Amino acid sequence: MKPIRTAIFGTGFTGRVHREAVRRLESVEVVAIAAETTEDARPLGANFSVPTLTTDYRELLRDPAIDVVHICTPNAMHFPMAKESLLAGKHVLCEKPLATTVEEAEELVSLAARHGLRNCVCHNLRYYPMVQQMRRLCEAGDLGEILVVQGTYSQDWLLYDTDWNWRVDARVGGPSRCMADIGSHWFDMAEHITGLRLTSLCADLQTFHTTRKKPKHSVETFANKLLGPEDYIETAVATEDFGAVLFHMGVRTRGSVTASQVSAGRKNRLSIEIYGTRSSAAWDQERPDELWVGHRNTGNEIFLKDPSLLKPAARSYADLPGGHSEGYDDTFKQVFRRFYATISAPGGATEYPQFVDGLRQLTILDAALQSHQTRGWIDVPTPTISH
Ligand SMILES: NC(=O)c1ccc[n+]([C@@H]2O[C@H](COP(=O)([O-])OP(=O)(O)OC[C@H]3O[C@@H](n4cnc5c(N)ncnc54)[C@H](O)[C@@H]3O)[C@@H](O)[C@H]2O)c1
């Protein structure tokens, strides 16, 4: 079978993760990389034997041999790159957030539909095996009626005012930083696991560092600890370091979440806890193979990942036997495998987050920004979503 030919835009943290994950798929070849500079492109291209390297992504869009584009660039580039890719007839896998405004995301959803192209937004964190197990516990009614959904997504890499990344700048990252960057993963997961939808919310956002020291040279994501204190420019910051959101999911379910990029010691702690009328389940991304299951009248359990013990519908998200850990990298493989299956065999089920799910996150983010500005509760419009 002719391999699917893919181009990746962006060579930073996520571009490399995508490159590696695509390489694990059968019948997909990364044939081109678009980078910001030639120096960025060269190591990735050479290490992975990618034949075409360019600093002009449009050159790749003009190439009829390229079937798929992965967009792994800063957020504000997602909309123009995705739009142009769809118009050029490419299937698109875009990093989250899909765009920086609801209007942009709506346009991408309708463009993809009009052109009949596969579209995916990379909410990969859904695809940890134990997250899928939680989803199926909810679906089977094992937790009872869901009363409370709560959690956090906490990191520490922007704790100091000397910490800088393009995400800090609203022109490059969009009007929301912490909520868009990591809160969106949490909300996507909460709706995916429970099958419930946020119906209203009340948000409080905080920018602790209203100015930051911007390095004179560009800094790759998570690499800022390697810099010395020299050569910074004092720069005003409008995007939030922290957000707290109270929310309703329908008539009875209640929830709360915090997202933070200033929590010392928390590297990538997405924690989600679901409390039902029968029992509870809790999961923490920093211990991905463990699921805590809580009971009122018997001992609590720690369920260790083992495909043979997972609910049948969760099993296909675990590739390795019990005791063989599966982590962050593997979630990309799970998304990509399902995305590419719908390209090689069109007409099958689309079991991955699509642009409508990216639009959903933009809608929630927009409500959070409005709520913060007006200091009040905001209704979240009912979504059309794929999951
Ligand atoms: N799904 C996840 O788990 C996850 C994790 C991290 C980041 N992300 C998302 O991935 C995207 C990139 O984030 P990152 O952390 O990799 O950032 P990064 O700064 O590490 O990388 C961004 C890359 O884009 C490149 N770039 C900039 N302009 C370009 C252009 N015109 N053409 C081609 N390349 C260009 C930069 O040179 C850099 O290599 C963001 O949207 C972010 O939200 C997703």
The ligand as an SDF file (V2000), in Angstrom:
LIG
                    3D

 44 48  0  0  0  0  0  0  0  0999 V2000
   -0.6690   18.1660   23.0280 N   0  0  0  0  0  0  0  0  0  0  0  0
    0.2770   18.4180   23.9040 C   0  0  0  0  0  0  0  0  0  0  0  0
    0.4690   17.6750   24.8560 O   0  0  0  0  0  0  0  0  0  0  0  0
    1.1280   19.6550   23.7190 C   0  0  0  0  0  0  0  0  0  0  0  0
    2.2690   19.8400   24.5060 C   0  0  0  0  0  0  0  0  0  0  0  0
    3.0390   20.9900   24.2950 C   0  0  0  0  0  0  0  0  0  0  0  0
    2.6580   21.9170   23.3400 C   0  0  0  0  0  0  0  0  0  0  0  0
    1.5320   21.7070   22.6100 N   0  0  0  0  0  0  0  0  0  0  0  0
    1.1300   22.6850   21.5750 C   0  0  0  0  0  0  0  0  0  0  0  0
    2.0630   22.6110   20.5000 O   0  0  0  0  0  0  0  0  0  0  0  0
    2.2680   23.8920   19.9240 C   0  0  0  0  0  0  0  0  0  0  0  0
    3.7730   24.2010   19.9080 C   0  0  0  0  0  0  0  0  0  0  0  0
    4.2150   24.2330   21.2550 O   0  0  0  0  0  0  0  0  0  0  0  0
    5.7190   23.8410   21.6350 P   0  0  0  0  0  0  0  0  0  0  0  0
    5.7170   23.6740   23.0920 O   0  0  0  0  0  0  0  0  0  0  0  0
    6.2010   22.7470   20.7730 O   0  0  0  0  0  0  0  0  0  0  0  0
    6.4620   25.1940   21.2570 O   0  0  0  0  0  0  0  0  0  0  0  0
    8.0100   25.3690   20.8500 P   0  0  0  0  0  0  0  0  0  0  0  0
    8.3110   26.7930   21.0620 O   0  0  0  0  0  0  0  0  0  0  0  0
    8.8310   24.3400   21.5340 O   0  0  0  0  0  0  0  0  0  0  0  0
    7.9890   25.0500   19.2950 O   0  0  0  0  0  0  0  0  0  0  0  0
    7.3260   25.8590   18.3480 C   0  0  0  0  0  0  0  0  0  0  0  0
    8.0220   25.6840   17.0310 C   0  0  0  0  0  0  0  0  0  0  0  0
    7.3530   26.4020   15.9950 O   0  0  0  0  0  0  0  0  0  0  0  0
    8.3730   26.9020   15.1430 C   0  0  0  0  0  0  0  0  0  0  0  0
    7.8710   27.9520   14.2520 N   0  0  0  0  0  0  0  0  0  0  0  0
    7.5960   29.2380   14.5600 C   0  0  0  0  0  0  0  0  0  0  0  0
    7.2070   29.8870   13.4330 N   0  0  0  0  0  0  0  0  0  0  0  0
    7.2280   28.9870   12.4190 C   0  0  0  0  0  0  0  0  0  0  0  0
    6.9310   29.0310   11.0250 C   0  0  0  0  0  0  0  0  0  0  0  0
    6.5210   30.1510   10.4380 N   0  0  0  0  0  0  0  0  0  0  0  0
    7.0710   27.8990   10.2840 N   0  0  0  0  0  0  0  0  0  0  0  0
    7.4620   26.7490   10.8580 C   0  0  0  0  0  0  0  0  0  0  0  0
    7.7680   26.6480   12.1750 N   0  0  0  0  0  0  0  0  0  0  0  0
    7.6510   27.7500   12.9390 C   0  0  0  0  0  0  0  0  0  0  0  0
    9.4390   27.3770   16.0980 C   0  0  0  0  0  0  0  0  0  0  0  0
   10.6640   27.5610   15.4700 O   0  0  0  0  0  0  0  0  0  0  0  0
    9.4600   26.1810   17.0540 C   0  0  0  0  0  0  0  0  0  0  0  0
   10.2760   25.1510   16.5610 O   0  0  0  0  0  0  0  0  0  0  0  0
    1.4530   24.8570   20.7740 C   0  0  0  0  0  0  0  0  0  0  0  0
    0.2600   25.1600   20.1170 O   0  0  0  0  0  0  0  0  0  0  0  0
    1.1650   24.1090   22.0600 C   0  0  0  0  0  0  0  0  0  0  0  0
   -0.0620   24.4530   22.6590 O   0  0  0  0  0  0  0  0  0  0  0  0
    0.7820   20.5990   22.7860 C   0  0  0  0  0  0  0  0  0  0  0  0
  1  2  1  0
  2  3  2  0
  2  4  1  0
  4  5  1  0
  4 44  2  0
  5  6  2  0
  6  7  1  0
  7  8  2  0
  8  9  1  0
  8 44  1  0
  9 10  1  0
  9 42  1  0
 10 11  1  0
 11 12  1  0
 11 40  1  0
 12 13  1  0
 13 14  1  0
 14 15  2  0
 14 16  1  0
 14 17  1  0
 17 18  1  0
 18 19  2  0
 18 20  1  0
 18 21  1  0
 21 22  1  0
 22 23  1  0
 23 24  1  0
 23 38  1  0
 24 25  1  0
 25 26  1  0
 25 36  1  0
 26 27  1  0
 26 35  1  0
 27 28  2  0
 28 29  1  0
 29 30  1  0
 29 35  2  0
 30 31  1  0
 30 32  2  0
 32 33  1  0
 33 34  2  0
 34 35  1  0
 36 37  1  0
 36 38  1  0
 38 39  1  0
 40 41  1  0
 40 42  1  0
 42 43  1  0
M  CHG  2   8   1  16  -1
M  END
$$$$
